[in-house]
Amino acid sequence: MTLGVYIQVPFCQTKCTYCNFHTGVVSRDRYQPYAEAVCREIKESESEARLVDTVYFGGGTPSLLNPLALANILGVLRETHCVENPEITLEADPETITREKSDAWVAAGFNRISLGVQSFDDRELTAAGRMHRHADIVQAAQRLRGAGFSNISMDLIAGLPHQTRESWERSVTDLLRLRPEHISIYMLEVDESSRLGRESLEGGNRYSASAIPTEDSMAEFYEWACGRLAAEGYEHYEISNWALPGCRSRHNLKYWRREPYLGFGAGAHSFDCERRWANVHDSARYVACVEQGISPREQIESVTCAQALEEEFFLGLRQLEGIDLARIERDYHANLGDRVAAFRAKISGLESLGLVECDGTRVRLAPTRLTVSNEVFVELLCS
């Protein structure tokens, strides 16, 4: 089985109000030591050389790093692993993209860009703490195309403060004019792990928290986008992801299919099908560990058979094609026959409610009920 590699770059120019990631704004002087630490971690990794076919630089904002530093990380990865026919993705913010950087990324081997758009409405972008504006998105797309990128992903967030049905439809329409090969649409998460979420839950007005659309409005935005993207030829293959034919995210599919991947950098996660582990989140502590020859790993856990079974359902049902129940019964029946039978009974109940569809041995979320997927997962996985 081929391996995916994830490189975490936890630096941003500013912290978005809705962000709940372990990222931060630090001095640019810390960028190069961090990149060198990632190179050293890759070289000293305990894993044996494997065939790597996807590499994903995420964050944070990886496009803030010097292109030479990014190229060096890829170079070390090629020295330590067999990298063949790879999909190599770089997350980038529109305002960080120049023609010089774009050319350098292509020369280094990057062939896919994931562009953090979020919205095409300047008022929404300002309220969210984003640094780019509508014009920056268009200019960034032009520069990337001019450099030769033929695989670009763009994302939007349904539910940003001040978002209306009209502004949402304009954002989707403006995005489609740029015709990215891949599109991600996320529903705004309102929880205590972001400044905006905390303010909203406390009933405050900072960060335009009082201007967040209702959950029903977010669901309407999402459903409208589903229809519009389908009409434009995009395949809806995962709850939050669409692609033109042949342009699905090969790297992210590894997560949803429970395939192995290695993560390098502060806060990066790894999975070898039997264990999961993560590096320390603090970037300064991460660099110190690597420089001192200390493993940056802080969380290592074995995945039990029962946990693996739950992941099969949760991750599998996120994909629109669903799961092959016959395969799961075959793989898990010997050890978890009773639990598999319990899941099958729950699926029958969910089917009677119109929440899932069964076609032979394949089970999938009902296409018209994707906005309540979390409720389906809770019902399916609760004891």
Buried (B, 14 or more C-beta within 10 A) or exposed (E): EBBBBBBBBBBBBEBBBBBBBBBBEBEEEBBBBBBBBBBBBBEEBEBEEBEBBBBBBBBBBBBBBBBEBBBBBBBBBBEBBEBEEBBBBBBBBBBBBBEEBBBBBBEBBBBBBBBBBBBBBBBBBBBBBBBBBBEBBBBBBBBBBEBEBEBBBBBBBBBBBBBBEEBBBBBBEBBBEBBBBBBBBBBBBBEEEBBBBBBBEEEEEEBBBEBBBEEEBBBBBBBBBBEBBEEBEBBBBBBBBBBBEEBBBBBBBBBBEBBBBBBBBBBBBBBEEEEBBBBBBBBBBBBBBBEEEEBBBBEEEEBEEEEBBBBBBBBBBBBBEBBBBEEBBEBBEEEBEEBBEEBEEBBEEBBEEEBBBBEEEBBBBBEEBBBBBEEBBEBBBEE
